[in-house]
Amino acid sequence: MLALEAAREKILSALPGPTAEIISLNEADGRVLAENISSPVDLPHFDNSAVDGYAVRAEDVRTASATAPSRLKVIGKVAAGENFTGRLNPNESVRLFTGSPLPAGADAVVMQEDTRLPAEDPASILITDAAAPWENVRLRGVDLKVGELVAETGTRLHAPLLGLLAAVGVEEVSVARQPTVSLLATGSELVEAGQPLAPGKIHESNRLMLAPLVRAAGAN
């Protein structure tokens, strides 16, 4: 009788090598990559705000405090998905929200909790805490840069990785084609579930147990 490892090696050596197929990300959960995937874009694709707040020049608010706030003119507002075409000059700011692109000329974002709206001048904002250069800014490419490896051949795809691939714009992936497995139970003592048991007979249960294990391993 063959030992288990020898039998496994004999079976695997007789199998054809895996072939690949192209499928959409929507179908790819649990599948195994057949090629390396590199990022086609920087992630994030642009400098953006990590908080709701105000884009500023760090130099303009370096001495700001609750007792001696820095007053800046608000020259615009940018929601996520929008773009600001102007440029920040000294002592100016732009209202931002999480994910908003950072305007040209700005090098920091002050979170809104560190600001006050002056009642006498609604076109200005009072900054009540200093901000260091690039504070609360997610810089372009900080997560991934163009050409950086996202996932390599042989990786089993899962929800977080699928989300990352979608975030860099990947629509389809090359994966190993799923093998088809047939299950056969033998034995003169076996009868199908639901059938009456004659003396000496038992219900066949191995196929029912093995089928979900086969599917969990990535086969049909």
N, C-alpha and C positions, 0 to 999 in steps of 0.2 A: 504494500500500500504506500502511495506517495505521501510524504509529509506535507503539511499545509502550505508552507512557503514554497516548496518545490512545485506543488500543484498550481499555486497562484502564478508563479513565474512561467509555467508552461502555458497557462491560459493567456496571460498577458502577451507573451511573445508571439502567439498565433493571431492576435488581433491586429487589424489594420491601424495605421496611425490616424490620429484625429484630423478631420477636415474642418474648415472654417466656413462660417456663414455670416452675412451682415444682417443685423437686426436693429430695431429702434431702441432707444433707451427705455421706452415704456415696457418693452418685453424682456429687458436684460437682467432683471433681478435674479441673482443666484447663478447666472451663467459665468463661464470662465473666459477671460480675455485671450484672444489668439494673437494679439500684437501689442506692442508698447503704445501708449497714448501720451503725447506731449501737449502742453497747453498752447493753443494757437493765439492766445491773447495774454496780456498782463491781467492779473487779478489782485485787487480791483483794477479796472481799466483806466481809472483817473483818480487823482487825489480827491478825497471826499471827507465829509464831516462824520465823526463817530458819535456825535450827540446833537440834540437840538440846542441851538445857541446862536452865536454871532461870529462871523469870520472877522478877524482883526489882524493887524500887524503887531507882533509880539512887542516890538519896540514901543508902540503907543500905549501899552498897558502894563509896562514892567513895574511901575510903582503903584498900581491900582490897589485899593483896599476898601473895606467897608466904610471906614471913616473918611477916606480921601479917594473917592472913585474917579476913574478917568471917564470923561465925557466924549463920546464919539458920535459923529453924524451917521445916520442909517441911510444908505443910498440905494438899497434894493432888498429884495427878498427872493430866495431861490428854494423851491421845493425839490424833493427827490424826483429825478426825471427831467428837470429843467436845467437851463444853463444861463450863467451870468456873463454877458458879453463885455462888460466894462472892466475896470481895474481899480483896485483900492489905492487911494492916495493916503498920505498921512492923516491920522485922526478920523478915518472913515471906517465903517463896518457894513456888513451885509447880513441880513437875517437868514439863517440856515436851519435845515432840519436834518435828522439822521439820514445819511446817504446823499445829501446835496453835494454837487461838485464844489470844490474850493475855488473861489474867485481868484483871478490873477492878482498878484500883489499881496495876498493874504498868506500868512505862514503859521496861523494858529486859529483855534476856535475856542471861544469862551462859552461854557455851558450856560443855559438860560438861568439856572439857579444862582449864578454869580453875576446877575445883572439886575438893574432896576429901571423902570420906565419913568422918566421925569415928567411930572404932570404939566409943568410949565413949557415943555418942549417935546412934543410927541415925535418929532423927527430925529430925536437923539436917543442914545442909550447910555446908561451909567454902568460902567464895568467895576465890580466891587472886589475883584480878585485878579492878581497878575496871571499871565499865561506865558509859559515857556515856548520857544520856537517849536512848531509842529505838535504842540499839545492838542489832543483830541482830534488829530488828523490821521486818517488811514491813507498812507501813501500808495501811489500807483505801484503795483507789482509786489506789495509787501507779502502777499500770500503765495502768489505764483508769478513767475516771469515767462515771457514768450519762450517756448522751446523747453521749458522745464518739465521733467517727467512727472506725470500725474498718476499713472498706473502702468504696471509692467505685465508682460505676457505671463499667463498662468494665474493672475489675480482673480479671485471669485468676486463678482460684483455684488454690492450691497447698497442699502438705501443711502447712507452718507456719501459713498463714493459716486453713486449715480447723481446725487445732487451736485457734487463738485464738478462732474463732467458736464452737466447741464449749465452750470455757472460759467464755464469757459467756452460754451457754445457748441459742444459736441452733440450731434443729433443721432448718429448711428455708431455702432461699435462692431468690430469683428470678433466673434466668439467661436469657441470650439463647438462643433455640431454635437448635439446630445446623442449618446449611443442609445440604441433600442435593446432592451433586455427582455427576454422571454423567460417566464417562470414555469417550471414543470415539476409537479409533485408525483412521485411514484410510490407504489406499495399496495399490495393486494388487500391490506387492512384498511385502506382509506375510503371514506365516503364523503360526499359533499355536505357542507353545513346545511341543516334543514332536512336532511334525509334521515329516516329512522335507522337506528344502529342495530344491526344483527349481532349475534354473539361473536366476539373476537374483533369487531370492527371499531374504528375510531374516526372522528371527524377530522378531515384534512384542514390544518390551520397554518402551515408554513407559508403558503403563497400570500395569504392575507397579511401575514406579519412582514414578509419580505417586500411586498409591493411598495409600501410607503417608504421603506428604507432605500429602495432603488430610486424612487423619485427624489428623496432628500439628498441622495448622492449626485443628482444632476442627470439622471437617465430617464428615458421614457419607458 
